[in-house]
Amino acid sequence: MLKVLGRVTSINVRKVLWAADELGLAYEQEDWGLPLRDPKVPQFLALNPNGQVPVLLDDGFALWESNAILIYLAEKAGDGRLLPQNAQKRGLALQWLGWQASELNPTWGYAVQALLRHTPGFEDSSRIAESLRRWGEAMAILEGALADGRPFAAGQLFTVADIALALSVHRWVKTPAEKPGLPGVEAYHQRMMARPAGAKWMADPLF
Ligand SMILES: N[C@@H](CCC(=O)N[C@@H](CS)C(=O)NCC(=O)O)C(=O)O
């Protein structure tokens, strides 16, 4: 059986669990990651030298990097679900999957630590404002894409990109701050929440 190593409070771990649920795959989840279980120990570093979660174990095969795991699961069991075979549709799904990690994800760090996690040391109001400004600019790009009425990031098919984006959007929705209204993004969040696996992995207190 598949094993997912990582704590469910991690957005990157929940990406993998959501994908496995969408595909109906059986798996075991094992808590790793601070503060539950330090991944920077030899046993874990042998699986992922970065000492980060998630790691997927599949019959002796170990894979890290959440987006690579999403693609692996879709390739292994999707049969067209989660990752289209058509080159252009697949390209768009991978575009948004990459955009979430490289463009959107780096914007929210300070604001999330300050406003959502209340982490000591994250009280600088100018840095909170700067993080929110950059996050809002990135979210406006997603709003612009959804403005044409498409149900999913890459078009008409729910893909791995939607899993990564929906978890990010959920974090945006849950962050208490003055934020620009993004009606397309809010409707998208509702659509993702309406999926059983979405409701499961975006349920309170997960954000
Ligand atoms: N690029 C990596 C990032 C993984 C990552 O940043 N994981 C965080 C949790 S979201 C982590 O392992 N933090 C250390 C810990 O939990 O102990 C991926 O997408 O898998």
The ligand as a Gaussian input file, in Angstrom:
#p B3LYP/6-31G(d) Opt

LIG

0 1
 N        9.077000      21.940000      -2.393000
 C        8.705000      21.023000      -1.335000
 C        8.472000      21.821000      -0.087000
 C        8.231000      20.923000       1.108000
 C        8.092000      21.727000       2.390000
 O        8.354000      22.946000       2.426000
 N        7.668000      21.036000       3.431000
 C        7.531000      21.656000       4.729000
 C        6.088000      21.567000       5.213000
 S        4.978000      22.413000       4.099000
 C        8.411000      20.930000       5.722000
 O        8.764000      19.783000       5.536000
 N        8.783000      21.621000       6.815000
 C        9.594000      21.042000       7.848000
 C        8.811000      20.274000       8.865000
 O        7.581000      20.156000       8.765000
 O        9.464000      19.774000       9.799000
 C        7.460000      20.235000      -1.744000
 O        6.619000      20.800000      -2.465000
 O        7.309000      19.064000      -1.371000

